[in-house]
Amino acid sequence: MSRDVILSGAPGARNRRIAIIGGGIAGMSAAWTLEKARRAGQPIEYSLYEAAGRLGGVINSEIVDGCVVEGGPDSFLTEKPAAAALCRELGIADQLLPSNDRERKTYIVVKNRLVPLPDGLMFMIPTKLLPTAFTRLFSWSTKLRMAREYLFPPEPGTEDESVADMTRRHFGQETVDRLVSPLLSGVYGGDASQLSVRAVLPRMVAMEQSHRSLTRAMLAARKTAAPPSPSGRKPGSPRSLFTTLRGGMKLMVDGVAAELAPGSVHLSTPVQALHHNSDDCPDPKPPDCRYTCGWCLETSFGVERFDGIILALPAWAAAGLLRRVDRLLSSLLSEIAYSSSITVTLGYNSADLRSLPPGFGYLVPPTEHRSMLACTFVHAKFAGRTPPDKGVLRCFLGGSGNDHLLDESDARLTSVVLKDLSEILGLDAKPTFVRIARSRHAMAQYGVGHIERIQAIRDNVAALPGFALAGNAYEGIGVPDCIRTGQQAAEAVLHSLKEQPAPATV
Ligand SMILES: Cc1cc2nc3c(=O)[nH]c(=O)nc-3n(C[C@H](O)[C@H](O)[C@H](O)COP(=O)(O)OP(=O)(O)OC[C@H]3O[C@@H](n4cnc5c(N)ncnc54)[C@H](O)[C@@H]3O)c2cc1C
């Protein structure tokens, strides 16, 4: 917590009341930040409202036959510190488990066959000559195009564009189809032809500006990086690409829940309406609210008044609640598109998975016209989350334009996945268990113009006292980004309340 965010509390003054709406990881992180402020003596109290009957939002882990099954995220990027830092604060650092990077190998499905990503590929940029020259992933004309990019790079873009457009300018359409589209649909459930390169790949934009050629820029960055240590690991570099929690991502959510003030969490309590200093609030203003109690929210249990509000919701849900508060802000939020996803997790006896190739799994390009977007070999990605005699495959379906799949029955989704596994991996064994999780409109899509839209949203938020937004719609969709936005939202609300007159003495 920054030191200047300290609220004054005159003796006898009531505490400032802050509501957090949404109990996903962003809302939980905001609540934890407020709880720490409360413990540090700040005159606040907070209430968290969650529509569902459990906390965690899309984070949803269970143990089936001794295997950790994740319905939502299964890990986070190690290089983003917020998630591991939260686990350390919660005293669950012993649960942190690095990905098994010695086994890290990813395949792309090309005409029903698994083709490994060539060594030295940094996202879409080739940095090693031989593996790029000999890969079966690209045709010779694309390989020549990659060499030409080094020698005769295109003009840098002057405006935001889609990731697909930028890739095509540098490396051609095949690189879009076989590499960038499957990577983005696997990670973001997104469509490369819609996603903003400035929002999703800002480093590529900076590289293009500095070197014109992305290959030259990447090689230059590698040259200036510190030399590897004798162990082969660069000093200060993360030990693994991904980190998870041994017993499931949900431990993070449970850890925060256990620390929150008793009575502060309201489950199965969707917030139905939000009002700010307006006469349409259905409850007359109580006298002790007369200075800073500008917010009022409605649930099926009644009306509550607050000094501050944190909306930790998908942007479309935040837009709905803000319609009466700030029309422009609501309309900017509603412009942020969302995609849906489905995870189908299948348990197997490991003897049935002997024919699986080594690696973390594969991605399926949209040009293959399959429902499955990706498949993770869970037992290979993390050691110790499945018993030695079991194996787990986690398959993703959905993504941009495939919302209709959410309405399919479990039996139909299972049969679609089993057919794909049979055709791609030659796997015909019967799974010992199947778990299906549907996340409807859960993944924000940072479309072209996202950065300008976010700036406009920020400007509007700044005009609302005691108000902040958190979640995956703004500055990163990963778990660590959501934790960071939750912390920042809590700090912003505390800061804003500090600027308001002290509440009336009761
Ligand atoms: C299938 C899947 C796999 C993913 N994999 C990864 C991964 O491996 N690594 C990674 O870093 N990220 C991953 N992500 C992304 C990441 O998990 C999410 O972006 C992040 O967890 C979102 O958290 P959140 O708190 O912003 O939103 P959510 O988790 O969506 O939480 C929002 C909450 O608000 C509640 N709510 C909605 N409306 C109301 C209302 N009116 N009143 C009260 N409550 C309301 C909802 O019920 C929900 O609980 C994945 C996401 C999905 C869907």
The ligand as an ORCA input file, in Angstrom:
! r2SCAN-3c Opt
* xyz 0 1
  C     -11.074    -21.102    -19.497
  C     -10.119    -20.017    -19.090
  C      -8.765    -20.306    -18.997
  C      -7.883    -19.311    -18.601
  N      -6.557    -19.628    -18.469
  C      -5.707    -18.727    -17.952
  C      -4.394    -19.114    -17.561
  O      -4.008    -20.272    -17.689
  N      -3.588    -18.171    -17.005
  C      -4.011    -16.885    -16.794
  O      -3.230    -16.062    -16.276
  N      -5.272    -16.492    -17.129
  C      -6.116    -17.383    -17.683
  N      -7.409    -17.021    -17.963
  C      -7.824    -15.619    -17.748
  C      -8.087    -15.308    -16.279
  O      -8.403    -16.471    -15.585
  C      -9.235    -14.322    -16.137
  O      -9.013    -13.194    -16.952
  C      -9.412    -13.842    -14.690
  O      -9.478    -14.916    -13.792
  C     -10.656    -12.954    -14.612
  O     -10.852    -12.538    -13.278
  P     -11.899    -11.386    -12.946
  O     -11.975    -11.272    -11.487
  O     -11.539    -10.162    -13.727
  O     -13.270    -11.866    -13.593
  P     -14.210    -13.124    -13.300
  O     -13.432    -14.290    -12.864
  O     -15.067    -13.250    -14.519
  O     -15.097    -12.645    -12.055
  C     -16.143    -11.724    -12.175
  C     -17.171    -12.074    -11.114
  O     -18.204    -11.084    -11.117
  C     -19.417    -11.742    -10.787
  N     -20.543    -10.877    -11.195
  C     -20.961    -10.591    -12.449
  N     -21.995     -9.737    -12.407
  C     -22.241     -9.472    -11.095
  C     -23.170     -8.634    -10.405
  N     -24.081     -7.882    -11.043
  N     -23.139     -8.596     -9.038
  C     -22.219     -9.338     -8.348
  N     -21.317    -10.146     -8.971
  C     -21.318    -10.193    -10.318
  C     -19.327    -13.047    -11.558
  O     -20.227    -14.014    -11.013
  C     -17.866    -13.411    -11.349
  O     -17.672    -14.242    -10.218
  C      -8.335    -17.987    -18.347
  C      -9.706    -17.701    -18.453
  C     -10.594    -18.695    -18.830
  C     -12.062    -18.373    -18.924
*
